Amino acid sequence: MGSRGDVEPVAGLAAALRDLGAEVRVCAPPDEDFEKLLARVGAPLVPLGPKVRSVVGGEKPPTAEDALRFARELVAARFTTLATAAEGCDALLATGLMPAGAREVAERLGIRYVYAFFQPFGHIPRSEQAAQRVNALYRDVLNSHRAESGLPPVEDVSDHVFTDKPWFAADPTLCPTDLDVVQTGAWVLPDDRPLPDGLEAFLGAGTPPVYVGFGSMASYVSKDIARVSIEAVRAQGRRVVLARGWAGLTTIDDAEDCFVVGEVNQQALFRRVAAVVHHGGAGTTTTAARAGAPQVVVPQIGDQPDWAARVAELGIGVAHDGPTPTVESLSAALATALTPHTRGHSIAVASTIRSDGAVVAAKLLIDGS
């Protein structure tokens, strides 16, 4: 359960598993984006829960009451939908938004359970406050379903879900760790789709543009983020490729220096841009780093400030101070990202980013390691 940054790595793992001859079923939100994504790798999508875009794509972030209701619905869905989907399987791998209930399904079916996560921030080690927040959301409803299944109650939901040896699907260069985990490397879904003709023509019509996109952050980005971003890029004398994303970003005038895209092959696009301005999701950060594209990270929520800090630490980009840029602050960040020095660091780091994380994880699953 999650947005594209949670589902695409699973699609990458599914593709690697299928290449090794395994049968794969993926339970994910029934958003059209995810159906198309999984269709690319020939993995059937088993709908789990509501469409994520309906939850996080509104004008306002979900409230505490929304989160509690959502948590209850998801746990119930795992005890039903997931239990049916996992029939006849040899292993169940859970990831994304706190998958409480998945381990119970594996236990009832007598199959292997693995928990994987894509970023360590908020996972391990956890603060007492974070553990209490998870317990407040999930413990009562989880233990209610466990009781119905004849299972004893769980005291700490996070410890139970994460297991003693979780898998960490992040690149060792971008996110080194000394945690007691199995670090597989990031699960990258190879993308050989051509770029749209209009985008190809735009890219070929001038110097490399700056990509601006904020993914699924519809409820969090400021209302004028498109205007601020476009004006900041123009202040650096660059053209703009603007991703609509779930916020529905669009141009602010009819000038020919801005091109709007929907869902495209970022792996191909990022190799041809001068810099990438984004929210700091694990997937976008990894894709930009692999492409050798300098980054400006404008973090909004969750783990994004930590990814922004890591980008700055590696010298492959700039961490914007805060989630709400001005034209001046974003232009200043871009001025640093667009220097030859930052470009050189980005290219050097790109050569160290692994691309085999999904294959490593797939082999571990098949081998039972």
C-alpha positions, 0 to 999 in steps of 0.5 A: 500500500502506497503511492508510485514510489512504493509500487514501482519497486515491487514491480521491479522485484516482480519482473526479476522474479518472473525472469527467474521463472517464478509466478508472482501476484502483486496486491496493490491499490487499484489505481489505473497508474499501478495497473498499467505499471504492473501490466508492463511486467506481466504481473496481475494486480490484485486490488487491495484497499481504495485507490491511493490517489483518492486518499492523498490526492486531495487538496488537504492532507489526510487528518488523524481521523482519516488515518485511523479509519484508513488503518482499520480498513487496510488491516481488514483488507489484508485478512481477506483480500491478501489471504485469498491472493496468497493461497498456493504461494510459497512466500509473502513479501510485504512492504509499503505503508505499515502492512499490519496483518500481512504476517498473520496471513503468512502464519495462517498459510504456513508460508515464509514472511519477509518485510522489506522497506525502501528507506530507513528513516522512521523504521529502524531504529525507531523512537518511542514516539513513533512506536506509540503512534503506530500502536495507536493506529494499528494495535487494537484492530490488528489484535482484534483480527488476531483473536478471531484467528486464534492468535495471541495479541501483539504488544508492539506492532512495528517489531512484529511487522518488521521482524528481526531481519528485515530487507532494506531495498536501498542503494548502499551508496545513497543510503549506507547503513550499519543496521542489522538488515539484509540490504539488497540494493534498490529495486529498479524496474528497467524502463526501455520505453521511448520518450514521447515525440513531442518531448523528444522534439523539445529536448532537441530544440535547445540546451538541456532543460531542468526537470521539475516534478513532485510526484504524488505530493498533491496534498502537500506542495504549495499552490504556487509551486508551478509558478515558483519553479518555472520562474526560478528555472527561467532565472537561471536561463534554462528551459523547463520540463514540468511533470503534472504529477498528482498535483496537476501542475501546468504552465503559467503562460504560453511561452515555448520554454516550458513542456508539460509531461505526464508519466514518462520514462524518467530513467531516459529523461533524467539522463538528458536534463541539466538538473532534477527538482523534486520532492525527495522520494526514494525512487526519484532520488535514486533514478536521478542519482543513477542518471548522473543528474544534479538534484535540488530536493524540496522535501515535503514529508516523511523521509524526504528531508533525510534524502535531501540531506544525503543528496547534499552530503554526497555533493550531487545536489542541493537540499532546499531549506523547507518545503515552500520555496520562493523564486529566490530560494529555488533559483539560488539552489539551482545556481549551485546544482547547475555548476560543473562541480555538482555535475562532476560529482553527480556523474562520479556517484552515478557510476557507483549506484547498483542496478541489481537490487531487484535481482538480488532480492528475487534470488534470496526469495527463491533460494529461501535465504 
